């Protein structure tokens, strides 16, 4: 039996047009909806799969305002058994603060008899891309950690994890308890069913108030990459376009003459 805790973050839906706040510290979400990142959607799916395969339970946790309950209920709707909100102003928390807050909850529950064999997170957040919380959390809990992982499998007391490396797929074995940061692409997140949504709507959410003041984020600013211009070249119509198409395929090395 493997009990899994998956940690998520409420972020602006970056599928739309992105703008930054005036202080360049975050994404301006005034015209955007909210969701969790694609990495975290896959982390939720892996948590639910692992719990179901081992007769364990998947729990979901987030740090943020009461609005983040929406994302917790989305995770409950696809199979997580319980949810926890660390209620705080996420904008005042840096990666080290978030990791410390999660570690405090995990440690307190462990002392009370509720343990998590595996903690899953997204590889990075869609809004800030900090890439830090997973590693910092593992360090705080003194657990082994992997990042950039696409799939996991539990074999006895070991996590067998796979992720993309420079030379192809890399395979790791990690003793539990462990922390794994998940990258999208390894699994297809499931959609919630109507019964799942109804059950999630009624489920209680445990709310925790963190102790201590956050140090904050040392980020200087975010920067939007320049827009990439797009252009369309019409090669021709009908058979007349064939020679131009062959020229382009030859130029990029797809075919040789």
Backbone torsions as a table, in degrees:
resi	resn	phi	psi	omega
1	UNK	NA	123.4	-179.3
2	UNK	-118.2	120.6	175.3
3	UNK	-95.8	129.2	-172.9
4	UNK	-119.0	135.3	171.3
5	UNK	-110.2	123.6	177.2
6	UNK	-112.4	128.5	-176.5
7	UNK	-105.5	130.3	-176.7
8	UNK	-128.1	169.5	179.5
9	UNK	-137.9	133.1	174.2
10	UNK	-73.0	120.7	-177.3
11	UNK	-132.6	157.0	173.8
12	UNK	-62.9	147.4	178.2
13	UNK	-74.3	102.5	-174.1
14	UNK	-79.6	7.9	175.6
15	UNK	-73.1	-17.5	179.5
16	UNK	-90.0	-168.2	178.7
17	UNK	-74.2	128.3	-172.6
18	UNK	-102.5	133.5	172.3
19	UNK	-134.1	156.8	179.8
20	UNK	-101.3	157.2	174.0
21	UNK	-68.1	167.0	-175.7
22	UNK	-60.8	-31.8	179.7
23	UNK	-86.8	1.7	178.0
24	UNK	57.5	31.5	-180.0
25	UNK	-101.9	-15.9	-177.3
26	UNK	-157.9	170.9	177.1
27	UNK	-78.4	133.9	176.8
28	UNK	-73.3	112.5	-174.1
29	UNK	-99.5	10.3	-175.7
30	UNK	-60.5	-33.7	-177.4
31	UNK	-108.4	14.8	-175.6
32	UNK	-121.1	153.0	169.6
33	UNK	-80.8	-176.6	-179.2
34	UNK	-128.5	152.9	-177.0
35	UNK	-159.1	-163.8	165.1
36	UNK	-115.1	162.5	-177.6
37	UNK	-69.7	160.5	178.5
38	UNK	-60.5	-34.1	176.6
39	UNK	-60.5	-42.9	-176.8
40	UNK	-73.6	-32.2	173.4
41	UNK	-58.5	-41.5	177.8
42	UNK	-70.6	-34.3	176.9
43	UNK	-64.0	-40.6	176.7
44	UNK	-61.5	-45.2	-179.8
45	UNK	-61.3	-44.3	179.2
46	UNK	-65.3	-36.8	178.0
47	UNK	-63.1	-45.4	-179.2
48	UNK	-66.9	-42.9	178.2
49	UNK	-60.7	-44.9	-177.9
50	UNK	-64.3	-43.8	179.4
51	UNK	-62.9	-43.8	-179.5
52	UNK	-66.3	-37.6	-177.7
53	UNK	-72.7	-20.1	-174.8
54	UNK	-118.2	9.3	-176.6
55	UNK	59.4	31.4	175.9
56	UNK	-100.5	-158.7	-179.6
57	UNK	-134.7	144.3	175.7
58	UNK	-106.8	127.7	177.7
59	UNK	-116.0	151.4	-180.0
60	UNK	-124.0	143.8	-176.6
61	UNK	-140.9	144.8	172.5
62	UNK	-145.0	157.8	172.8
63	UNK	-114.0	125.2	-179.8
64	UNK	168.0	-166.0	-179.9
65	UNK	-80.6	177.3	179.5
66	UNK	-61.0	-23.2	178.1
67	UNK	-60.8	-27.9	-176.8
68	UNK	-69.9	-8.9	174.9
69	UNK	-58.3	-31.1	178.3
70	UNK	-57.2	-44.1	-179.8
71	UNK	-71.0	-34.4	176.4
72	UNK	-63.8	-41.6	-179.6
73	UNK	-68.8	-31.3	174.8
74	UNK	-61.9	-40.5	178.8
75	UNK	-70.1	-37.6	176.2
76	UNK	-63.0	-35.1	-176.8
77	UNK	-68.0	-20.9	-179.2
78	UNK	-106.4	8.7	171.8
79	UNK	132.5	-9.0	176.2
80	UNK	-69.2	143.7	-172.7
81	UNK	-86.7	-30.9	-179.0
82	UNK	-152.6	163.6	-174.0
83	UNK	-139.4	147.3	179.8
84	UNK	-132.6	133.4	173.9
85	UNK	-110.8	118.9	168.3
86	UNK	-87.4	101.2	-170.0
87	UNK	-80.3	115.0	-177.5
88	UNK	-162.9	164.7	175.3
89	UNK	-80.9	101.9	-173.9
90	UNK	-61.6	-26.0	-177.8
91	UNK	-67.5	-18.9	179.8
92	UNK	-94.0	-0.7	-176.8
93	UNK	-104.8	126.0	170.7
94	UNK	-87.9	174.7	-179.9
95	UNK	-55.4	-39.5	179.7
96	UNK	-66.0	-37.1	179.0
97	UNK	-66.9	-43.1	-180.0
98	UNK	-62.4	-46.4	179.9
99	UNK	-60.8	-41.7	-179.5
100	UNK	-65.2	-39.8	-180.0
101	UNK	-66.0	-41.9	178.2
102	UNK	-66.8	-43.2	-179.8
103	UNK	-60.4	-37.2	179.4
104	UNK	-63.9	-42.7	178.9
105	UNK	-64.2	-46.2	-179.0
106	UNK	-61.4	-42.9	-178.3
107	UNK	-67.6	-42.3	179.3
108	UNK	-63.6	-41.4	179.8
109	UNK	-69.9	-36.3	177.8
110	UNK	-62.1	-40.7	178.4
111	UNK	-65.2	-28.6	-179.8
112	UNK	-89.0	-2.1	176.0
113	UNK	106.6	-1.5	177.2
114	UNK	-103.7	111.4	-176.2
115	UNK	-115.1	152.6	176.5
116	UNK	-116.4	118.5	179.7
117	UNK	-72.9	-28.6	-175.4
118	UNK	-142.8	133.7	175.1
119	UNK	-116.8	124.3	179.0
120	UNK	-111.7	141.7	174.7
121	UNK	-138.2	165.4	169.3
122	UNK	-72.7	151.2	-178.0
123	UNK	-60.2	-35.2	175.9
124	UNK	-162.0	161.5	-178.8
125	UNK	-83.5	145.4	-176.3
126	UNK	-70.1	-22.2	-176.1
127	UNK	-93.4	-34.2	-176.7
128	UNK	-118.6	-21.2	177.4
129	UNK	58.8	43.1	-173.8
130	UNK	-72.8	-29.3	178.0
131	UNK	59.5	21.8	-170.6
132	UNK	-117.1	-31.2	-166.8
133	UNK	-60.3	-43.5	-178.6
134	UNK	-58.7	-47.0	-178.5
135	UNK	-68.1	-42.3	179.6
136	UNK	-65.1	-39.0	178.4
137	UNK	-63.8	-45.1	179.1
138	UNK	-61.2	-41.0	179.1
139	UNK	-63.5	-42.6	-179.1
140	UNK	-65.2	-34.4	-178.6
141	UNK	-92.7	-3.6	-178.0
142	UNK	58.3	48.9	178.5
143	UNK	-119.3	152.7	173.6
144	UNK	-68.4	154.4	-175.2
145	UNK	-141.3	146.7	170.9
146	UNK	-129.6	148.2	176.4
147	UNK	-125.8	161.7	178.2
148	UNK	67.3	34.6	-175.7
149	UNK	-97.0	136.7	-178.1
150	UNK	-99.3	-38.8	-179.5
151	UNK	-139.5	154.8	176.2
152	UNK	-136.2	155.8	175.8
153	UNK	-144.6	140.0	180.0
154	UNK	-98.8	122.8	176.3
155	UNK	-124.1	107.8	-174.2
156	UNK	57.1	-119.5	-179.5
157	UNK	-105.1	26.5	-175.3
158	UNK	-123.8	140.5	171.9
159	UNK	-94.1	120.3	172.9
160	UNK	-97.9	113.1	-172.6
161	UNK	-118.2	143.6	179.4
162	UNK	-126.3	139.4	177.5
163	UNK	-151.9	163.7	-178.7
164	UNK	-78.4	132.2	177.1
165	UNK	-122.7	178.4	-178.2
166	UNK	-58.6	-31.5	-176.3
167	UNK	-107.7	11.1	-178.5
168	UNK	128.1	-157.8	-178.5
169	UNK	-72.4	130.8	177.0
170	UNK	-106.9	139.8	-177.8
171	UNK	-117.4	131.3	-179.5
172	UNK	-125.8	151.5	172.3
173	UNK	-121.7	127.3	-173.5
174	UNK	-129.4	127.8	176.7
175	UNK	-71.9	145.1	175.5
176	UNK	-92.9	151.3	5.4
177	UNK	-74.9	148.7	-173.6
178	UNK	-148.1	167.4	175.9
179	UNK	-122.9	133.3	-179.7
180	UNK	-132.7	128.6	175.1
181	UNK	-97.3	124.3	-169.8
182	UNK	-99.0	137.6	174.7
183	UNK	-109.1	141.1	-177.1
184	UNK	-63.4	157.7	174.1
185	UNK	115.0	-20.0	-176.5
186	UNK	-85.1	-29.5	-179.9
187	UNK	-135.9	160.9	177.8
188	UNK	-101.1	114.8	179.2
189	UNK	-60.2	141.2	-179.2
190	UNK	-84.6	156.8	174.6
191	UNK	-94.2	142.8	-179.8
192	UNK	-70.8	142.9	174.7
193	UNK	-83.7	166.3	177.1
194	UNK	-62.2	-45.8	175.4
195	UNK	-59.8	-36.1	178.6
196	UNK	-63.5	-42.6	178.7
197	UNK	-65.1	-41.3	180.0
198	UNK	-64.2	-42.9	178.4
199	UNK	-64.0	-41.7	-179.2
200	UNK	-65.8	-34.8	-179.2
201	UNK	-63.2	-31.8	-177.6
202	UNK	-92.8	-11.6	-173.5
203	UNK	-69.7	139.5	176.3
204	UNK	-72.2	147.7	176.0
205	UNK	-114.4	120.7	176.9
206	UNK	-77.5	128.5	-179.3
207	UNK	-111.2	130.8	-178.7
208	UNK	-122.3	137.1	174.6
209	UNK	-98.4	119.4	-177.4
210	UNK	-69.0	151.1	176.3
211	UNK	-99.8	150.9	178.5
212	UNK	86.2	156.3	179.9
213	UNK	-94.2	135.5	178.2
214	UNK	-69.1	147.1	176.9
215	UNK	-73.9	-33.3	-179.8
216	UNK	101.5	-178.5	-175.1
217	UNK	-102.1	134.5	178.4
218	UNK	-88.5	10.2	-178.7
219	UNK	-60.8	135.8	176.2
220	UNK	-78.5	-53.2	176.2
221	UNK	-172.9	161.7	170.3
222	UNK	-94.2	158.9	-178.6
223	UNK	-141.0	128.3	177.0
224	UNK	-81.8	133.9	176.1
225	UNK	-67.1	151.0	178.8
226	UNK	-62.7	145.7	178.2
227	UNK	-64.7	137.0	-179.8
228	UNK	-87.7	120.1	179.2
229	UNK	-65.8	146.0	177.7
230	UNK	-120.4	145.0	-179.9
231	UNK	-144.4	150.2	179.0
232	UNK	-121.1	129.0	177.6
233	UNK	-111.0	122.0	178.6
234	UNK	-85.8	116.8	-176.7
235	UNK	-80.0	-21.3	-177.8
236	UNK	143.0	-173.4	179.7
237	UNK	-127.2	137.7	176.8
238	UNK	65.7	-149.5	-176.9
239	UNK	-59.9	-25.7	-178.5
240	UNK	-64.9	-19.6	-178.7
241	UNK	-81.6	-16.0	-174.1
242	UNK	-59.3	-48.1	-179.7
243	UNK	-60.5	-39.7	179.5
244	UNK	-65.9	-36.8	178.5
245	UNK	-66.1	-41.8	177.9
246	UNK	-62.2	-40.0	178.7
247	UNK	-59.7	-43.1	-178.7
248	UNK	-68.8	-44.1	178.4
249	UNK	-61.9	-35.9	176.5
250	UNK	-68.2	-40.4	-177.9
251	UNK	-62.8	-37.5	-178.3
252	UNK	-92.5	2.6	173.2
253	UNK	86.2	12.4	179.6
254	UNK	-74.4	-39.7	178.1
255	UNK	-126.9	159.4	176.3
256	UNK	-123.4	154.1	178.8
257	UNK	-105.6	NA	NA
